[in-house]
Amino acid sequence: MSRCTLRSIFTVLLYFGVAIFLYPYLTGRLSSGVLYLVGGIGLAVLCGILRCCFTEGDCTEHEYAAHKAAHESAHSPSTSSHPHAPSHP
């Protein structure tokens, strides 16, 4: 699994932990929501730490170039010129 993929997974889980943490506030059941509060903040902190540990730094230049090339080849038209380029030399 690439660093970019791990970074995305841990980011989603981090926000999911924040959502679990906020659930008792949004539903108005603070007295029975202690487990949600503890579990949500624990998940958010754990995923935040794992995100930092496993993906220190941004995605590598090679991974970014490979992703960009794959994305462009899938969505680019058959001509390789810029769409706003003049048609004459």
C-alpha positions as CSV (number, residue, x, y, z in Angstrom):
1,M,0.0,0.0,0.0
2,S,1.4,3.4,-0.9
3,R,2.0,6.3,1.4
4,C,-0.7,8.3,-0.3
5,T,-3.3,5.6,0.2
6,L,-2.3,5.2,3.9
7,R,-2.5,8.9,4.4
8,S,-6.0,9.0,2.9
9,I,-7.2,6.1,5.0
10,F,-5.9,7.5,8.3
11,T,-7.3,10.9,7.4
12,V,-10.8,9.5,6.9
13,L,-10.6,7.5,10.1
14,L,-9.4,10.6,12.0
15,Y,-12.5,12.5,10.8
16,F,-14.7,9.5,11.6
17,G,-13.3,9.6,15.2
18,V,-14.2,13.3,15.4
19,A,-17.7,12.5,14.2
20,I,-18.1,9.8,16.8
21,F,-16.8,12.3,19.4
22,L,-19.4,15.0,18.3
23,Y,-22.4,12.5,18.1
24,P,-23.5,13.0,21.8
25,Y,-23.4,16.8,21.4
26,L,-25.5,16.7,18.2
27,T,-28.1,14.3,19.7
28,G,-28.3,16.0,23.1
29,R,-27.5,12.9,25.1
30,L,-24.4,14.0,26.9
31,S,-24.9,11.9,30.1
32,S,-25.1,8.6,28.2
33,G,-22.5,9.5,25.6
34,V,-19.3,9.2,27.6
35,L,-18.3,6.1,25.7
36,Y,-18.8,7.9,22.4
37,L,-16.7,10.9,23.7
38,V,-13.8,8.7,24.9
39,G,-13.9,6.3,21.9
40,G,-14.2,9.1,19.4
41,I,-11.3,11.1,20.7
42,G,-9.2,8.0,21.2
43,L,-9.8,6.9,17.6
44,A,-9.0,10.4,16.3
45,V,-5.8,10.7,18.3
46,L,-4.7,7.2,17.4
47,C,-5.3,7.7,13.7
48,G,-3.6,11.1,13.8
49,I,-0.5,9.6,15.4
50,L,-0.5,6.7,13.0
51,R,-0.9,9.1,10.0
52,C,2.1,11.0,11.2
53,C,4.3,7.9,11.9
54,F,3.5,5.9,8.8
55,T,3.4,8.8,6.3
56,E,6.0,11.3,7.5
57,G,6.4,13.8,4.7
58,D,4.2,14.2,1.7
59,C,3.8,11.7,-1.1
60,T,7.0,11.1,-2.9
61,E,7.7,12.8,-6.2
62,H,7.6,9.4,-8.0
63,E,4.2,8.5,-6.6
64,Y,2.8,11.9,-7.6
65,A,4.2,11.7,-11.1
66,A,2.8,8.2,-11.6
67,H,-0.6,9.2,-10.4
68,K,-0.7,12.3,-12.5
69,A,0.4,10.5,-15.6
70,A,-2.3,7.8,-15.1
71,H,-4.9,10.4,-14.5
72,E,-4.0,12.5,-17.6
73,S,-3.8,9.5,-19.9
74,A,-7.3,8.4,-18.8
75,H,-8.9,11.8,-19.3
76,S,-6.9,13.5,-22.1
77,P,-8.1,14.0,-25.6
78,S,-6.3,12.3,-28.5
79,T,-4.5,15.5,-29.5
80,S,-1.6,16.5,-27.3
81,S,-1.7,20.2,-28.0
82,H,-3.0,22.8,-25.5
83,P,-6.7,23.5,-26.2
84,H,-6.1,27.3,-26.4
85,A,-2.9,27.0,-28.5
86,P,-3.1,28.7,-31.9
87,S,-3.6,26.3,-34.8
88,H,-0.9,27.9,-37.0
89,P,2.9,27.9,-36.3
